[in-house]
């Protein structure tokens, strides 16, 4: 699990699971389900889903519904 630190100047917490971790997971796993990505990053499934959803809104990843699962892939921008 990632340590959560504080920026010494602003006092704000640093992001516990940065988007780069999710991009790296998708580069290494290629297309994967939410649970596999969560395990790779070291976070719970809900955290992974929320981060992946926000990356999808930003156009960095895309999802496909297959049965009851979502399959996540990098967009061409993020490759």
N, C-alpha and C positions, 0 to 999 in steps of 0.2 A: 504494500500500500504506500502511496506517495505521501511524503511529509508535507504538511501545509505550513509555509513560512510567511513571514511578514516582510514587506518592503520597509527598510529602515527609515527612509525619508518620509513616505506617505503614511505609514502605519497600516496600509491596506494588506489584506491577505493575498498571497499569490494563488493563482489558479491551481487547484489540486490535481486536476486531470486536463492538461492543456490539449488543444485540438491537434497539435502535432503528434501526440500519442495515438490518436485515433486514425490520423492519416497514415502513420507508420504501420499501424496494425493492418490497415487495408492494403497497403503496399506489400506487406509480407504474406498476408493471408489471401490476397486477391479479393474475391467476393466472399462475404461471410455473413452469418447471422448475428444478431445482436448479442446473444449469449457468448459466442466465440470471441467476439471483439471485446466484450466486457472482461472475459478471462485473460485475454492478451494484455489489456491495459491494466488490469488489477482493480477494477471497480465493480460495483454491482450492476445488474442488468438495467435497472431503471436509470441510473446515471448515464450508462452508455447510450440508452435509447434517447434520452434528452439531448445529449451532446451530438449524437448523430443526426437527430432531427434538426438541430440548429445549424449543423454543417450542411444539411440538405437545403435548408432555407437560404443559405449563403451561396449555394450552387457548387459546393466542393465535393459533395457525395450525392448519390442517388439511391433510391430504394425500389425494390420490386417485391410485391406481395406474392409469396409462393405458399399456398395452403394457408396455414395460420401464422406463418413466419414472414419476417422481412429479410430480404437479402440486400446487403449494402455493398456498393461499389464506388470507387472513385470516379469523378467526372473527368473528362479529358483535360480540363484546366488543372486538376490536382495531380496528374500523373507525372 
